[in-house]
Amino acid sequence: MQTNSRGARILVVEDDAEIGRLLAETIGEAGMQARIAEDGVAMDALLRKQTFDLIVLDVMLPGEDGMSLCRRIRAEKTVPIIMLTSLGEEVDRIVGLEVGADDYITKPFSPREVIARIRSLLRRASYGLVRSGVQRALRFDGWTIDPLRRQLHDPSNARIALTTTEFDLLLAFCRNPRRVVTREELLSLTHSGLAGPIERSIDVHISRLRQKIETDAREPMLLKTVRLGGYIFTAPVEET
């Protein structure tokens, strides 16, 4: 993973040649490298050949659609994913987040927005969210989260795969244990001040996070919802 955006390798999965070319040119002008795949087959071929720092994935693709591709990528990789969609309904954007996307951009888009979203996500994925000088690992309820390596280990020391956004959320909670954290605060923490996705997206990411850290995600004990307030992380947290 690149520690900054310059030189980052971006895979654009887009079947519209004009949009793909625009994205590639925009990404190149920003000092990053772009490869284009027109469908899932071409995407798989590129992923077998090289590693990418981020994927921009269109929803509407010939053959296997973007939602299915996102779900399949996320089952194997933690690479940040931005969904590119022309769908206007909120539910469609939420589905993208539910299958593992970190963010989304709605068509039509401005090149500046694309670069801002990519840079923000790359900063977060390369430790950019860490804001204090102390970056020691933290422990809660037998779990260990390491801000430097961006790794989470369960009580048996098995590594648990998290998306960039899921990791950022959990780290934010571990740094603010036993206090109510609002959705606005979480958006700020996980999107570096950008006007990120709708607040509902936070709920989707937290639902996915609960499935990974809770004994029963339907009856969460560690990460609880506070009605009209936000969320509270109930476990005591200590530095290791």
Order of alpha helices (4+ residues) and beta strands (2+ residues): beta-alpha-beta-alpha-beta-alpha-beta-alpha-beta-alpha-beta-beta-beta-beta-alpha-beta-alpha-alpha-beta-beta-beta
